[in-house]
Amino acid sequence: MLSYRCYGEPKTRQQPIVIIHGLLGSKENWHSQAELLATQHEVITIDVRNHGQSP
């Protein structure tokens, strides 16, 4: 199971924004940007396998 974090409320008429970090990163790299985007959208940040909190 991949580690992820959700920001904002789900919007029934909008697709969520899904953010995946780059090489050697983690979902925490996107925390401040995700909080800003979450004022208008549901945002999901993901740690890919063997990065951040994902096994």
Legacy VTK file of the C-alpha trace (Angstrom):
# vtk DataFile Version 3.0
C-alpha trace
ASCII
DATASET POLYDATA
POINTS 55 float
0.000 0.000 0.000
1.388 3.391 -0.961
1.456 6.212 1.548
-0.685 9.209 0.588
-2.195 12.362 2.056
-5.424 14.109 1.103
-5.923 17.864 1.271
-9.195 19.754 0.920
-12.688 18.381 0.568
-13.748 16.009 -2.216
-15.537 17.909 -4.979
-18.239 15.849 -6.670
-17.974 17.689 -9.995
-14.182 17.940 -10.179
-11.453 15.364 -10.513
-8.851 15.525 -7.716
-5.347 16.787 -8.401
-2.889 13.926 -7.842
0.731 14.920 -7.195
3.596 12.430 -7.393
7.065 13.533 -6.270
10.222 13.344 -8.365
13.387 11.301 -7.940
14.559 11.037 -4.302
11.554 13.044 -3.090
8.499 12.380 -0.967
4.939 13.627 -0.686
6.127 16.121 1.932
7.987 18.067 -0.795
4.550 19.156 -2.075
2.929 20.004 1.289
2.851 23.820 0.960
1.702 23.749 -2.676
-0.957 21.133 -1.879
-2.346 23.318 0.921
-2.673 26.261 -1.474
-4.321 24.168 -4.189
-6.683 22.624 -1.621
-8.522 25.924 -1.214
-10.135 25.220 -4.608
-9.529 21.498 -5.286
-9.171 18.147 -3.620
-5.441 17.283 -3.706
-3.813 13.897 -3.130
-0.042 13.569 -2.683
1.551 10.122 -2.980
4.842 8.559 -1.877
5.898 6.090 -4.579
7.278 2.704 -3.576
10.448 2.819 -1.425
10.186 6.600 -0.937
8.956 8.629 2.025
6.561 6.524 4.104
5.765 3.933 1.412
7.232 0.462 1.897
LINES 1 56
55 0 1 2 3 4 5 6 7 8 9 10 11 12 13 14 15 16 17 18 19 20 21 22 23 24 25 26 27 28 29 30 31 32 33 34 35 36 37 38 39 40 41 42 43 44 45 46 47 48 49 50 51 52 53 54
